Amino acid sequence: MGVSSNESLANLLKEERRFAPPAELAAAANVTAEDYKKAAADRLEFWAAKARRLTWDIAPTETLDWSNPPFAKWFADGKLNVAYNCVDRHVEAGHGDRVALHFEGEPGDSRTVTYAELRDEVSRAANALTELGVKAGDRVAIYLPMIPEAVIAMLACARIGAPHSVVFGGFSADALATRIADADARVVITADGGYRRGKPSALKPAVDEALTRPGTEEVRSVLVVRRTGQETAWTEGRDVWWHDVVPRQSEQHTPQAFDAEHPLFILYTSGTTGKPKGILHTTGGYLTQASYTHHAVFDLKPETDVYWCTADIGWVTGHSYIVYGPLSNGATQVLYEGTPDTPHQGRWWEIIQKYRVSILYTAPTAIRTCMKWGEDVPAKFDLSSLRLLGSVGEPINPEAWIWYRKHIGADRTPIVDTWWQTETGAIMISPLPGVTTTKPGSAQNPLPGISATVIDDEGNEVPNGSGGYLVLTEPWPSMLRTIWGDDQRYLDTYWSRFENRYFAGDGAKKDDDGDIWLLGRVDDVMLVSGHNISTTEVESALVSHPKVAEAAVVGASDPTTGQAIAAFVILRGSATEEEGLAEELRAHVAKELGPIAKPKRILPVAELPKTRSGKIMRRLLRDVAENRQLGDVTTLTDSTVMELIQSKLPAAPSED
Ligand code: 6R9
């Protein structure tokens, strides 16, 4: 099956919009086209050189051991400490007074943490974990809001070689229990609660409940940060307050060097379907690529930039581009606890104005939400400090890309659309801001040192201008090493569909220049009258209509066409649900993509079901469109969304 291989579909790639890098940025860029050349000449030597950006206790002499594929070892004879690389070495280099974190709490409280303070805090937390009996190799579950202690806890674990498993603060007791049990965690680090949408929201009760479930018996301590001050049930002998044990520790802690292949963290991904998989990342290769890609893709100048990644710490983006990438590069960054519309819809832009943020990394879902609220909201704030914008998590529709550049980036900032996954650990496909002439909606090229392509059903590379499956053809330093406790599932999930190639699960297309356009998960591809149609293309066509802010399409079974396209749309601020709208949108899609891609049904909705990282859960929309009982909703941000959508649905044409 080729994704969207139907040549008759005129598509949005044909648009002639191109943006060359600003001359000033290109002239001073951290990374130039030279890196592509070096990596092409000798990929392994290229990565060995990037590993030397880090500080090693024992420098590696080996680069890649691929003798037992797909189980990779990178820099296997080297030793280093990740926390030392993210914190201490910047203090030793004389940057102790540099701000590491500008923390902004949702209620408006703020706190500044310098690199020297971060080193002391991480050292105290490492000593506290050691006092609680945590040893190298023990797993620690972290279930915290977006507060500095989340960053400190992760780094403290890394410092003592205890792999962390961060669980989203929004996940239920069930989801938490499954993850604690699967990783066999010994300690849980949590808080009484955090602030969300203007209110304190409790976290500790979910931990208490999770720890009554089978498989969690090995948890001996629960370390609790006081954030909200709300009343908190207490289990004596097990629960300890952070403020009782951490501040009294010595701020001296000697970081121990760990093997490059020592486990650094487990992060569970359910994607949008199925039982969570514990993705295992290790130390040296992960940090090499997280650090290099952050330096290259965001062009970070640690002395002058203020960087802000809006992701949650419970998502891989928070791991690689709040904690390990930026801190290893000595960045100054903003950490924000809350939601974008509390107490008003300009909160993000107010934060950018306050801290003079120069690099912003966020998700298409957030951009489309801002489009829905209208451009007059950001227009009220001074965003002139911004010089680079990034996007991650989903394909970004050309329309949202243009809006982002125009209304947030003053029609001047480059946009880097970064494709990667929990499994890849770091960015794989992205423009380089000082090199690439960008095309709205395309992630464009594999980064230097990364080998990716698009292949057909038989595993043959497709020619330019065609679609298929996105695969990675060579191992990369920050690749997952396995699924925790399940090597067979690792093989089956990623390496069995195509021989010797990692299949990412995404459909993609190469344009006439060979640039890559992501087309969504192949599981979501729709089959209409024998034609494969990508969700991304139809959604982009819908969003290119002035009345539509956001769209999700699914294929619902249909007696005549196999599947028929059902589109759920969120209208822009000023647009209303007037008569004839559905017909107008159908006609618009037909004009953009051809009649075959025309949605059969169009349903205006107020919200779409999304995961915590903002990905649309099309599986649930398919359930609705086919009148089925809803599947697993545990990873949904807001479970009331589905009730709202279902209540809007006119008696759907079922299997008739
Ligand atoms: C980092 C992250 C991975 C899946 C991935 C793909 C989608 C992420 C994207 C993108 C198109 C981009 N995805 N970035 N699709 N363009 N720039 O999101 O990790 O949560 O594991 O999700 O997200 O479908 O396969 P994760």
Boltz pocket constraint, residues with backbone or C-beta under 6 A from the ligand:
constraints:
  - pocket:
      binder: B
      contacts: [[A, 269], [A, 315], [A, 316], [A, 317], [A, 391], [A, 392], [A, 393], [A, 394], [A, 395], [A, 396], [A, 417], [A, 418], [A, 419], [A, 420], [A, 421], [A, 422], [A, 423], [A, 429], [A, 443], [A, 504], [A, 505], [A, 506], [A, 518], [A, 520], [A, 521], [A, 613]]
      max_distance: 6.0
